[in-house]
Amino acid sequence: MAREDLILGPDTLEALVDGLGDLRLALGPRAEPGLDAVRTDLRRALAAREAGDRDASVEGITAAMRRLAGLADLLDPAEAAMMRAVAAQFEVALRRGEAADAARSVDLMRERSGARKKRGDENKL
């Protein structure tokens, strides 16, 4: 499976949607509208992926990443600035088809957020 398929794949997008509940707890009620928008972006990306529209899928994913980076302002504005920079790198890499660079951005965002992969997910993004 190509690295891009891991990024754009339905399992990865569904995992991101499922993980938003944990973020809701961490960010609090002020983040609810933003997290709802992230969920909508990811659902749109998933639908586009299923329809074979790679460009629309990438747009939905990158919009979600930008929104998530912005939500970090609720916890730490300095960290949010760094997350926005990483989200921008992710977007550029994904649009260029540089899946390995996009995956590194995902890994960095995961590391900075404190998120951990679950057992059995070591080979997933």
QUIHU-V559925 format. One record per residue. RES is the residue in one small letter. PHI is phi in whole degrees, -180 to 180 (999 if undefined). Layout:
# QUIHU-V559925
res->RES phi->PHI
res->RES phi->PHI
This chain:
# QUIHU-V559925
res->m phi->999
res->a phi->-69
res->r phi->-59
res->e phi->-62
res->d phi->-63
res->l phi->-66
res->i phi->-72
res->l phi->-92
res->g phi->-68
res->p phi->-60
res->d phi->-63
res->t phi->-66
res->l phi->-66
res->e phi->-64
res->a phi->-63
res->l phi->-64
res->v phi->-62
res->d phi->-63
res->g phi->-77
res->l phi->-67
res->g phi->-62
res->d phi->-65
res->l phi->-66
res->r phi->-59
res->l phi->-66
res->a phi->-72
res->l phi->-90
res->g phi->88
res->p phi->-65
res->r phi->-64
res->a phi->-86
res->e phi->-54
res->p phi->-61
res->g phi->-67
res->l phi->-68
res->d phi->-63
res->a phi->-67
res->v phi->-62
res->r phi->-59
res->t phi->-63
res->d phi->-59
res->l phi->-70
res->r phi->-64
res->r phi->-63
res->a phi->-64
res->l phi->-65
res->a phi->-63
res->a phi->-65
res->r phi->-60
res->e phi->-65
res->a phi->-85
res->g phi->83
res->d phi->-98
res->r phi->-59
res->d phi->-62
res->a phi->-68
res->s phi->-65
res->v phi->-61
res->e phi->-61
res->g phi->-64
res->i phi->-65
res->t phi->-69
res->a phi->-63
res->a phi->-63
res->m phi->-64
res->r phi->-63
res->r phi->-64
res->l phi->-62
res->a phi->-62
res->g phi->-65
res->l phi->-67
res->a phi->-62
res->d phi->-56
res->l phi->-66
res->l phi->-104
res->d phi->-158
res->p phi->-57
res->a phi->-67
res->e phi->-66
res->a phi->-62
res->a phi->-62
res->m phi->-66
res->m phi->-65
res->r phi->-64
res->a phi->-64
res->v phi->-66
res->a phi->-61
res->a phi->-66
res->q phi->-62
res->f phi->-58
res->e phi->-62
res->v phi->-61
res->a phi->-64
res->l phi->-66
res->r phi->-67
res->r phi->-83
res->g phi->80
res->e phi->-92
res->a phi->-62
res->a phi->-64
res->d phi->-67
res->a phi->-63
res->a phi->-64
res->r phi->-63
res->s phi->-64
res->v phi->-61
res->d phi->-61
res->l phi->-66
res->m phi->-63
res->r phi->-63
res->e phi->-61
res->r phi->-66
res->s phi->-81
res->g phi->87
res->a phi->-71
res->r phi->-126
res->k phi->-75
res->k phi->-80
res->r phi->-55
res->g phi->94
res->d phi->-104
res->e phi->-62
res->n phi->-99
res->k phi->-106
res->l phi->-74
